[in-house]
Every structure is written in structure tokens, then in C-alpha cells.
Amino acid sequence: MDSIIEFVISLLKPLGVTEPVFQFMLVSAILGLSIYLTLYTGMFSLANAGFMAIGAYFGVAATQFWGWPLWAGLIVGMLAAALIAIPIGLPVLRLKDIYLAIATIGFGEVVNVVILNFDDVVAAIMTALQGERVRFRLIEGARGIKNIPRLTETQYLIFFLIAVGFLITRLHRSRFGRSMAAIREDERAAANMGINVTYVKNIVFILSAMLAAAAGVFSAHLTRIITPDAYGFDRAVDILSFAVLGGTSTWLGPIVGGMTLTALPETLRAVNQYRGVFTGAVLLAVILFLPGGLVDPAGARNTLRRIRSHFRRATDSTRTP
Amino acid sequence: MLELSHVTRQFGGLTALNDVSLSVPTGRVVGLIGPNGAGKTTLINQISGLDHPTSGGISFAGQPIHRASPHLIARMGIARTYQNIRLFGQMSALQNLLIGQHIQGRGSLLGAILFSAAYRAEEKRLDLRARELLDRFDLSHATDSPAASLPYGDQRRLELARAIATQPRLLLLDEPTAGMNPNETHALGEHVLALRDEGLTVLVIEHDMTFIHQVCDEIYVLNFGQIIAHGTPDDIKNNPQVIEAYLGQEDSNDGAA
């Protein structure tokens, strides 16, 4: 396994990808799958960054405060996200499209505010209860948690991705997976087919939250420091752009999108401060010329056909006098 | 089989359905006609659970359904088609029919993940039945084509096949022949009659009087949200109130359409 990873990284070296970069690419791939699940079901949710924060903080609580191993932190983080996703999803998933997006952005902001003020609020409550001033510092608000053990290994990430990819392919062929697609295509018709739309949407929202949380746990044990501003609106938009770049017609799309967008700043080191401009240009080019994303079998066929017919027309017009 | 008693549906100040009572007996094809805007589709929406009446009751096979969610109503055995076709456009015809059989499936997520024998057997059974339905409705050529790419007539028939795939006891058809030529309309009528002979009860909204005469045992006429007439197709054809609703007050002999 180690030698395979070394080989892959040596191939990516010319693109500026080192092992740490590769690890973050894999984390992005997990985040891509997280938003893929909701988009595949027709839900425009931007809650992923918030659930990533929940995963990171609960995961770190398990590993750093309680001294548990990474896999236990992973389970704690994912379970916490799942439990929080239930009361959030039930009211919020009644909304659609842009309204759902706004509500889920709001959720992300709430998570941020809770993290920022958690210590102060606990201190205030304890002060009120005990009648004397109590100091309380646990998650350190905006300063963040430091010195997290670097437990995440490349092979864990790869194994996790393979497992999730396998589960998603099975999901797609199942009755539940078909319901997801039906809801995306036409929610009312799906309900008239006997599909419990509320149930399917909430389960998918929970699964998506768990994947985002897993990415949060893994990345926290790579960066070794977590601060709430790493999981704000910017992050939510980044995750969305993984799906936009890669496309959502297959689950490989957001993986490719996430890995590409994470590698791109490293690859573009040569152009230094214009990196953002290039990343934006790449994203724009994909939206204009490959509206289905980088990984879109049907779209690629269409584009090829269009190019071919364009050339045919060009040669035809030269023949006609 | 289906009973509506004093169903009223108001949207703000607009009364779309006003004290509508009607009954659809088991094993019969009942037509619902009326001018545009009379409230026909609103009525179908009340029955299929997409919308709920402001007052009044709907019961199906003796059970009240006017507050039930659409998926529960579907599970009780009511299926429908739509005035503007609502297929799962990007999915193949076959997949549309697999989703239509959602209620018949028992498959759990776990079974699918473990690829269990029961899961595979069920998928095979659903696939087989979907192909039978494609065959029955002359759609075999479209098995793997995305539904949205099919010709209009095929889409209409696929929507009917998808409704049948749910194995309903009551079928609601909302203008099934809209946009069809006379040949296609007649062929669709044959399908509806065959389904009735197999024991299905049908409530059909239609404008095409030839089709109504071909398939309906009885007709209700809806105008401005109220039932203004009820009877056999021949009764209705000569009913002066119906003629007035469609054509205004001038006398006419050539039918209600």
C-alpha cells in the first residue's frame, strides 16, 4: 500500500503535489461525495461546512481530550453530525432550491457562533450556578484548538474513500437510490409513486452530514489546529464548487472536482498571486464549455458531436460554390 | 370505491371546488368533464393527496383519505397521471417503471449493500415486470432511452404504464389524450378498457368526447367548481345545462364538446 501511494505521489510531483497536498485532496474528495448525495437527491444544501466543523470538534474531543484512537474519533464525529442533522433536517428540508441553500448557510453560521462562544456561555452558566466567577476554557473560541495529534494517514483516507464509493454504487442500484433520483426529477410524482419523500430526504441529509463530519475529523488530524473560521461560508462555497467542477452525473465527478480544485493552487505556484484568477478561470471554463462538469459521459458525447458537426459544416461550406 | 362528500377547496378568495360530491363505483370508468378552469385538476389533486380540501371528506375503500400524505394514498392503491406529463425525464423508461414499482419492493438498504440473495431476486422480479409493462404499452423500443427524449405519444403511454406499475385499485387519468391524434386516442381507449376488464376502477378527466364515449360508463360535469350534471354519456350529451356551460346559451345539437 505504502509503495503504491509513493508511486502515485511521484507521478503527481510535476504538478506540485506532495503527500500533505495529496491528503487534503482526498479530504476534498470526501467532501465532494458529501455534497454529491444531497445534490443527487435534488437538495441544494450548503450545510456541509457546518457538519465538517461538528465532525472536527467532536472528533478532536475524542482523540485529544479523551485520548481515544482516530477511528473512535471518526465514529464520535460522524455520530454527532448524524444526531444534529435529524432536528435540523426535519424543518429545513421542507424548503427547496435557493431557500434551502439560505437556510443551510444559516445553519453553518450558527455552528460558527456556537463554537466561538461555547466557552464563555458555559463559564457564565457555571458562574450563575456557583455564585462565584468561574473560568472555563475548552474549545478556545476563535483561538481554536492547537496541538492536535497528526493521526490521519494517507491509506486511511484512501480506504475510507473506496469504502464510501463502494457503498454509493450499491446505493444507486437499490430501491432507495432510485427513490433519491426520482425525488430529484419530480418530487410530487415521486410522492404519488408511494415514495416517502420526507423520509428519503432526511436520511440522505444525515448520510451527507456524516460524510462531511468524517472529512472534518480527518482534516483536523492533518492540520493539527482547528479554528471556527475554517468552516465558514467560504468553505461551504468551496465544497459546492467541487461538485460544479466535477459534475454530479456520477459520484466520480465531485471526487475529481474536489481533488482538482485542491491541487490547482499548488500546481499554479509558478503564477503566484494570480492563482485565484486561474482557479476562477478554470471553473468558469468548465461551466461554459462542460456544463455537466469534468466527469459527464453524456455531456462529453454531446460536446464531441457538436465539434464534429461543426467541422463537417465547415468542410461542406467550402465545397459548395 | 371512491366517495367525495361535500368537498370544498378554497385558495384565498377563490373557491376552486364548491361542495362537490361524487362517487366512483368499483370496476367502472367514470368521466369528469368541464370547461377549462372548472376545477378538474384541483379535484384530482385532492384525491391523490397533493392538496387537501378546505372542508368535506374523501374516502377510499371505506377509509378517509382527505388528510393523508400522497405516498400513503399511493400505498392504499390510488395511482394517477398528470395533465402536463411528469415523468422522471433523465431516467430511462425502464427505470421509470422500476420507480413505479416502489411500493411492491421490500428491499432494504442493507440488502442492497450486502447484495443479498433476496435483494437480487427482488430486483430481477421488478425488472421482469417492468419489461412486461413496456411490452404491453408498445414501449419496448424505448427501454433504455431517457424518458424526456421519447416522442410525445410514447411519454403519455409510459406515464400510464408507470401508474399501472404501482398496481393500483383506482386510476386517476388527467387528460390522457391531450395532444394525441385520433388513432393514438383510440388505442389509449382500448388500453383503458382492457384495464377496466382486469378489475381496475378509473376516474378520467377528458375533453375528447369520442374518447369519453368509448370508455366511460358514466360522467360528471364540473363547472365553476360545482357538479352541474351526472349521467351516462348520452344523457350528458343532450343535457341543456351542459351545453350551456360549454357553448353559452345558444341551442345546439352537436354535443357538448
Interface residues (C-beta under 8 A of the other chain):
Chain A: L167 R170 L171 R173 S174 R175 F176 G177 R178 S179 A181 A182 E185 D186 R188 A189 A190 A191 N192 M193 G194 I195 N196 V197
Chain B: S48 G49 L50 S69 P70 H71 A74 R75 A79 R80 Y82 R86 L87 F88 G89 Q90 M91 Q95 L98 I99 G100 H102 I103 G105 G107 L109 G111 A112 I113 F115 Y119 E123 R162 T166
